[in-house]
Amino acid sequence: MELTLRDSMNVAPDVLFRELDGEAVLLNLKTGTYFGLDAVATRMWQLIAEQHALTRVLDSIAGEYDVEPQVLETDLLELGRKLCASGLCEIVRA
């Protein structure tokens, strides 16, 4: 599945999010798909849910973590692909 920073993402309507000690779990109530997130992925999820546009998510997270921009971009796009493949998010094309 092709996903770029030009795209946006929407959280699927049947997804439940619960944060537990800085990490999180996602559950698609419709499909039963369960997905665990570490602390950084949890923050990416929160920004996706708030901002949708991946360029804005990347800009926000780059200001919060001391990591090379290319590493953040790769991690964000990989997470986005996994979330969409699991039916937890949907891609909105630019």
N, C-alpha and C positions, 0 to 999 in steps of 0.2 A: 504494500500500500504506500503510495507516494504521499509524503507530507513535507511541506516546506514552511519556512518562516513567514511566507506570504499568506498562509492559511490561518484560519481561526478554528477554535474547537468549542463545541457545546457539550455540556454534560448531558448524558442520556436521562430522560425523565424519571426512570425507575431506579436510579442509583442512590444508595444510601452511603453517607460518609460519616465515619466516626474516628476521632483522633484519640490515640491512646499513648500517653507518655512521649509525645513528640513525633510519634509515627502514626500511621493511619491504616484503616482498612476500608475498602470499597466493596459494596455488595450490590449487584444488579438484582433487584427483587423479582424482576420478570424472568430472568434466565437462571438465577442462582449462582452466577459467576462471582467469585470472591477474588480480591486482589489486595495484596499488602504493599504498603509504601514506606520507605525509610524516611528520615527527617527531611532530606533535600527534596525527594519526590513529593512528599506531603506539601511542602511549600510550593512546588511547581503546580500541583493539583489545585491548591487554593487560588493561585494566581490565574490559572486557566479558568476556573469557575467564576472569578471576578472580572477578568479582563478579556477573555476569549482570544484576542489577537496574539498570536505567538511572538510577534516582534515585541509587543508590549510586555509580555511575560518575560521574555529574555532580557529586556532592558531592566525590568524590575529586579529580577533575580541576580543579575550581574552586579547591581548595587549592594546586594546583601551578602554575597559570597566572594571570597578572594580566590577566584579560579579563572583560568584562561578562558576567554570568550568562546573559542572553538570547542573546548570541552563542554561548556554549558550548552552550547547550541546542539552538539551531538547528543548529549544526555536528554535534553528537552525533546528533541525530535524522536529519539528512541522511545522515551516514555509515552509520548503522544501516539506513536504507532501501536505500542502495546495496549494502551487504553482503548483505542479505536478497534483493534482486532478483538479485544475482549468484550466489545459492545458497551463499554462504559462511557465513551464519548463519540461524538460524530464530527467529522471534518466539515468545515464550512469554507468553501473555496473563495479565494479573493476575487 
